[in-house]
């Protein structure tokens, strides 16, 4: 057996292991993101009654202390409020579920503060389609990419239809042209 074959075998095995680890990490992050949405939804329904109530802050703080004691720092008061806001700004789990398979919780943390639902959905879909890192997402938000696209200047109904088509068909239409990486005019 030539000396290169064991080296090639070792390299191949390393690649398999690294790919499996990456897949496991993605699955764990997707599972946690889904969990965080459900936690946020339950808190919104059971405690806040679908409103952003001041009195709920004390209850969420108490919940946080109990959950942190049981499960660790992922359930801090701040993170619980992020989960609530997550469920509030992404109310449809049918949209969250496929996004959670491709975006990390940190992507969602960057998207949550965006007030315009179409803007938020634009960035979420572009992250999914273009596989943006969180750093790239933050740069695109900071450079106001959405505001520079034709999509942002269209009536809301047309923009919603374009986003729905993108979500269902993974196709960028002409309206997205300035959002694609091939466009030198608007690259950030």
LINWOGI-V456166 format. One line per field, one symbol per residue. phi: phi as a letter, one per 40 degrees, with the letter a starting at -180 (. if undefined). A space follows every 50 residues. Layout:
# LINWOGI-V456166
phi = ???
This chain:
# LINWOGI-V456166
phi = .ccccccccccccdccccccccccccccccccccdcccccccccccbcfg bcccccccccccdddcccccbhccbcdccccccccdcccbccccccdccc cbbcdcccdccdccccdccccdccccdcccfcccccdccccccfddcccc dcccddccccccccccccbfbccdccdccccccccbcb
